Amino acid sequence: MVSYSHFQRMNKRLLDPGTWEEYFESYPLMSAEDKGSWYNYVKGWWRKKDSHPTLYLFYEKMLQDPKCEIRKVMEFLGTNLKEEVLDKTVYNASFVIVKNNPKTNHRNDAKMNHQLSPFMRKGDVYLDWKNQFADAQTKKFNEDYRKHMADTSLSFHMRCKRQPT
């Protein structure tokens, strides 16, 4: 939610999100009955795994063990890479390398205002939200999340604190 608010602020193609308080209350996550609900979107795609070959990767796990996650992609695709190619892939897929690549960071896109927020900000997970959410917002978010995600086996990894490399 925090990442998307920064993205929405810097992307001139999207409406201005307003203040954090306005954004928090209007974010589709907070209105699960809405067709634009984050819950409906995520749970809908999660259910697809039962009828379509689907590989789910989580950014948190990619930060913790990128080589393992790339191996999952290789297995899913039925391919194999030599160890040196795998190592090069891990390096080139690292946050710092991708962030500094003008082909992946939208640096030359006139519709992206990098003065407001860079397209790729920090690469950390679950650290910045503590600076953004008020205590009441955290409570509301957690209650809303538990209520709307109780009927799914999908779980997110909420405690990763690894620095990007």
Beta strands, then each sheet from edge to edge (+ up, - down):
end
